[in-house]
Amino acid sequence: MIHTFAAIHLGSFELEMGIYEISAKSGVRQIDHVRHMIALGRDTFDTGKISYPLVEEICQVLEEFGRIMKTYQVTDYRACATTALREAQNSRIILDQIQVRTGIRIYVVSNSEQRFTSYKALASRDADFQKTIQTGTAIVDMGFGSLQISLYDKDALVSTQNLPLGVLRLKHYMTQVQATARQEQSLIREIIDNELVTYRKIYLKDRDIQNLIGIGTPILTMYYRMDGLTAQKNRISREEFNHFFGRLCTMNMDQIEETFDVNAEYAALLFPAAAILKRMFELTGAQGLWVPGIRIEDGIAAEYAQEKGLLKFNHDFDNDIIVASRNMARRYKCHMSHVQTVESEALLVFDSLKKYHGLGERERLLLRIASVLHSCGKFVTMRDASNRAYNIIMATELIGLSHLERELVANIVRYQMQPFKYNEVVVHQDEVGSRRLATPENLVMVVAKLTAILRLANSMDRGHRAKLAGSRIAVKDKKLVITTDCPEDVMLEDLSIQQKSDFFEEIFGIRPVLRQKNKRAESR
């Protein structure tokens, strides 16, 4: 069976739609792509709001998109908005107007979701992705509003950071000063250096980066204007890029428009895009750039195909989220052996309670992340560590999670060390991430259930010595029986489990008990 699917992206500079045929046999195949230039980012960056004339234009374009979807007999669609709408103060009003007038519902995705979606498009498009990321690789995901740099090594995500270096944002800075073309180029380079040199000191100092992967519309626009490439398809050597950049630096806007056959809007963005890549080549020492030619719409289609069971990624993206979380825990000096034990015990408890908690795989992933990060607040202070942990998590981008999911993790970590107050748990249920959760209608209960599990898992390693590792857990007679063969004294763990049992029983109606098989010890 072939599904005809539409992916719509409302970005800072363009409104785009891809039409795809998706099947288990052929995978994801794009059959049409349309786009309309609309500089939403200019309004957002200038005034903090999107003007109503632009809303009118958006609605007209989306109505046309709707007619195109009917022509192709599209059976399903997804539409997302990124930086410009995410940062606009009147985004809720805009989204409501669009849905009322066009019938198209647009979700505002978090930055981490946006980038993760692009990486899935990258993984689904070319088998070279899996081979490339075995060695040090930097994915340079360039947008109109921001720049994301993600480092991969040995098939795992090492780190990811978002920088305010979107090409439209950079160009916006230049509108606030009176400068010649050469002065503008110099200022843009200084702004880029200010961000990237700091980034290098923190994240690149011990990294051997051999490959650059360039994605995002600005990079695609620039790549298609680079004539005379001698390298294999979609590959640019450092020498070829330097030659292109040298030519670009000698041209004014009129010459860029004429030479590269672009309008004035795109011409003004070519230099900022090229200057960012130039600095990335210099900072990493990479000798080549791979431009796979993917857009965020490809990622939306790939995610849809994956959810429908029509596409399977060779790369484990959930593992990327976990690895990034562990790297974050190391950054905040967490006790990693204890973290690993708590994560293991939490998953064991979660899996033992499948008939009682009603949660799914996405919630299981959030529990793993919360387990990994549960003690990060101690880096700031040993007292009130749970509130500090909440602040750290909310201030840190967790790749692949929506803002809502990050908020759930932060709340789970906060309440695993303090009294749970149902009326004080605040979660934003209108975020796009809620569609991934098993019970989006009652997110406070999701937090309560996962908090109860994390509390119990943490108490099972109260002494940080993994005494209960390898325990068996089963529900018997309204009790969650934890059976251990540990020959050591487990009195501390037993006492801690008893202290956490009341809340656990309140949530699940089941009371945890510890049984030490060799010593016949059973908690009351």
Long-range contacts (C-beta under 8 A, 24 or more apart in sequence): 2-26, 3-75, 3-76, 3-305, 3-308, 3-310, 4-72, 4-73, 4-74, 4-75, 5-74, 5-75, 5-76, 5-77, 5-78, 5-301, 5-304, 5-305, 6-65, 6-69, 6-72, 6-74, 6-76, 6-77, 6-78, 7-77, 7-78, 7-79, 7-296, 7-297, 7-298, 7-300, 7-301, 7-304, 8-62, 8-65, 8-77, 8-78, 8-79, 8-80, 8-104, 8-106, 8-297, 9-79, 9-80, 9-81, 9-82, 9-295, 9-296, 9-297, 9-300, 10-40, 10-58, 10-79, 10-80, 10-81, 10-82, 10-84, 10-85, 10-106, 11-40, 11-41, 11-81, 11-82, 11-83, 11-84, 11-143, 11-144, 11-145, 11-217, 11-296, 12-39, 12-40, 12-41, 12-44, 12-82, 12-83, 12-84, 12-143, 12-144, 12-145, 12-166, 12-168, 13-37, 13-38, 13-39, 13-40, 13-41, 13-144, 13-168, 13-217, 13-265, 13-269, 14-38, 14-144, 14-217, 15-58, 15-61, 15-62, 16-295, 16-297, 17-65, 17-68, 17-69, 17-297, 18-295, 18-297, 18-298, 18-300, 18-301, 19-68, 19-69, 19-72, 19-74, 20-301, 22-301, 22-304, 22-305, 22-308, 22-310, 22-311, 23-310, 24-309, 24-310, 27-124, 27-305, 27-310, 27-311, 28-124, 28-298, 28-301, 28-302, 28-305, 28-310, 28-311, 30-298, 30-301, 31-72, 32-68, 32-72, 33-295, 33-297, 34-65, 34-68, 36-61, 37-265, 39-168, 39-265, 40-84, 40-85, 40-88, 41-83, 41-84, 41-144, 41-145, 41-166, 41-168, 41-169, 41-172, 42-168, 42-172, 43-84, 43-88, 44-83, 44-84, 44-85, 44-87, 44-88, 44-145, 45-168, 45-169, 45-172, 46-172, 48-87, 48-88, 48-89, 49-88, 49-89, 49-90, 50-84, 50-85, 50-88, 50-90, 50-91, 50-94, 55-94, 55-97, 55-98, 58-94, 58-98, 59-97, 59-98, 59-101, 59-102, 62-98, 62-102, 62-104, 63-101, 63-102, 65-104, 66-102, 66-103, 66-104, 76-304, 77-104, 78-107, 78-300, 78-304, 79-104, 79-105, 79-106, 79-107, 80-106, 80-107, 80-108, 80-109, 80-114, 80-117, 80-296, 80-300, 80-432, 81-106, 81-107, 81-108, 81-109, 82-108, 82-109, 82-111, 82-114, 82-143, 82-145, 82-296, 83-111, 83-143, 83-144, 83-145, 83-146, 83-166, 84-144, 84-145, 86-110, 86-111, 87-145, 107-432, 108-431, 108-432, 109-402, 109-432, 110-401, 110-402, 110-403, 110-406, 110-431, 110-432, 110-433, 111-146, 111-148, 111-162, 111-397, 112-160, 112-397, 112-398, 112-399, 112-400, 112-401, 112-402, 112-406, 113-400, 113-401, 113-402, 113-432, 113-433, 114-296, 115-141, 115-148, 115-150, 115-160, 115-162, 115-399, 116-317, 116-399, 116-400, 117-296, 117-299, 117-300, 117-302, 117-303, 118-215, 118-216, 118-294, 118-296, 118-299, 119-150, 119-299, 119-317, 119-320, 120-299, 120-302, 120-303, 120-306, 120-313, 120-317, 121-215, 121-294, 121-295, 121-296, 121-298, 121-299, 121-301, 121-302, 122-213, 122-215, 122-292, 122-294, 122-299, 123-302, 123-313, 123-314, 123-315, 123-317, 124-298, 124-302, 124-305, 124-311, 124-313, 125-292, 125-293, 125-294, 125-298, 126-292, 127-314, 128-290, 128-292, 129-213, 129-292, 129-315, 130-155, 130-314, 130-315, 132-211, 132-213, 132-290, 133-315, 135-208, 135-210, 135-211, 136-207, 136-208, 136-209, 136-210, 136-211, 137-209, 137-210, 137-211, 137-212, 137-213, 138-209, 138-211, 138-212, 138-213, 138-280, 138-284, 138-286, 139-213, 139-215, 140-212, 140-213, 140-214, 140-215, 140-216, 140-219, 140-276, 140-277, 140-280, 141-215, 141-216, 142-166, 142-167, 142-214, 142-215, 142-216, 142-217, 142-218, 142-219, 142-273, 142-276, 142-277, 143-167, 143-216, 143-217, 143-218, 144-168, 144-169, 144-217, 144-218, 144-269, 145-169, 147-276, 149-199, 149-203, 149-280, 150-399, 151-203, 151-204, 151-207, 151-209, 153-207, 155-315, 156-319, 156-320, 156-323, 157-320, 157-321, 157-323, 157-324, 157-399, 158-207, 158-323, 158-324, 158-327, 159-203, 159-324, 159-327, 160-324, 160-397, 160-399, 161-199, 161-203, 161-397, 162-397, 163-195, 163-196, 163-199, 164-195, 165-191, 165-192, 165-195, 165-196, 165-276, 167-218, 167-269, 167-272, 167-273, 167-276, 168-269, 170-272, 171-268, 171-269, 171-272, 181-252, 181-253, 184-271, 185-249, 185-271, 185-275, 188-271, 188-272, 188-275, 189-275, 189-279, 192-272, 192-275, 192-276, 192-279, 193-279, 196-276, 196-279, 196-280, 196-283, 197-283, 199-283, 200-283, 204-283, 204-284, 207-284, 209-284, 209-285, 209-286, 210-286, 210-287, 211-286, 211-288, 211-290, 212-277, 212-280, 212-281, 212-284, 212-286, 212-288, 212-289, 212-290, 213-289, 213-290, 213-291, 213-292, 214-277, 214-289, 214-290, 214-291, 215-291, 215-292, 215-294, 217-295, 218-269, 218-272, 218-273, 219-273, 219-277, 219-291, 220-291, 220-293, 220-295, 221-262, 221-266, 221-269, 221-270, 221-273, 222-270, 222-273, 222-274, 222-277, 223-291, 223-293, 225-260, 225-261, 225-262, 225-270, 231-288, 234-290, 234-291, 234-292, 234-293, 235-288, 235-289, 235-290, 235-291, 236-288, 236-289, 236-290, 236-291, 237-287, 237-288, 238-281, 238-286, 238-287, 238-288, 238-289, 241-277, 241-278, 241-281, 241-289, 242-278, 242-281, 244-274, 245-274, 245-275, 245-277, 245-278, 248-274, 317-400, 318-365, 318-400, 320-399, 320-400, 321-365, 321-369, 321-398, 321-399, 321-400, 321-401, 322-365, 322-368, 322-369, 322-372, 324-398, 324-399, 325-368, 325-369, 325-372, 325-373, 325-398, 326-372, 328-372, 328-373, 328-376, 328-396, 328-398, 329-372, 329-373, 329-375, 329-376, 332-376, 332-378, 332-379, 332-392, 333-378, 333-379, 334-372, 334-373, 334-375, 334-376, 334-378, 334-379, 335-375, 335-464, 337-464, 337-466, 338-375, 338-461, 338-464, 338-466, 339-371, 339-372, 339-374, 339-375, 341-460, 341-461, 341-464, 341-466, 341-469, 342-371, 342-374, 342-454, 342-457, 342-458, 342-460, 342-461, 343-368, 343-371, 343-372, 343-457, 344-469, 345-456, 345-457, 345-460, 345-461, 345-468, 345-471, 346-370, 346-371, 346-453, 346-454, 346-456, 346-457, 347-371, 348-457, 348-471, 348-473, 349-453, 349-456, 349-457, 349-473, 349-480, 350-453, 352-473, 352-474, 352-475, 352-480, 353-453, 353-475, 353-480, 353-508, 353-510, 355-475, 356-475, 356-508, 356-509, 356-510, 357-449, 357-453, 357-508, 358-438, 358-439, 359-438, 359-439, 359-446, 359-449, 359-450, 360-437, 360-438, 362-405, 362-436, 362-437, 362-438, 363-437, 363-438, 363-446, 363-449, 363-450, 366-401, 366-405, 366-408, 366-409, 366-412, 366-450, 367-412, 367-450, 367-453, 367-454, 369-398, 369-401, 369-409, 370-409, 370-412, 370-413, 370-416, 370-450, 370-454, 371-454, 371-457, 373-409, 373-413, 374-413, 374-416, 374-454, 374-458, 376-413, 377-413, 385-417, 386-413, 386-414, 386-415, 386-416, 386-417, 386-418, 387-414, 387-418, 389-413, 389-414, 390-414, 401-433, 402-431, 402-432, 402-433, 402-434, 402-436, 403-428, 403-431, 403-433, 404-428, 404-429, 404-431, 404-432, 404-433, 404-434, 404-443, 405-433, 405-436, 405-437, 408-443, 408-446, 408-447, 408-450, 411-447, 411-451, 412-447, 412-450, 412-451, 412-454, 413-454, 415-447, 415-451, 416-451, 416-454, 416-455, 416-458, 420-448, 420-451, 420-503, 422-448, 448-507, 449-507, 449-508, 451-503, 452-500, 452-503, 452-504, 452-506, 452-507, 452-508, 453-504, 455-500, 455-503, 455-504, 456-480, 456-497, 456-500, 456-504, 456-512, 459-493, 459-496, 459-497, 459-499, 459-500, 460-493, 460-496, 460-497, 461-493, 462-492, 462-493, 462-495, 462-496, 463-492, 463-493, 467-493, 468-493, 468-514, 475-510, 478-509, 478-510, 478-511, 479-510, 479-511, 479-512, 479-513, 480-504, 480-508, 480-510, 480-511, 480-512, 480-513, 481-513, 481-515, 482-512, 482-513, 482-514, 482-515, 483-515, 483-517, 484-514, 484-515, 484-516, 484-517, 485-516, 485-517, 485-518, 486-516, 486-518, 487-518, 487-519, 490-514, 490-516, 490-521, 494-521, 494-523, 497-523, 498-523, 498-524
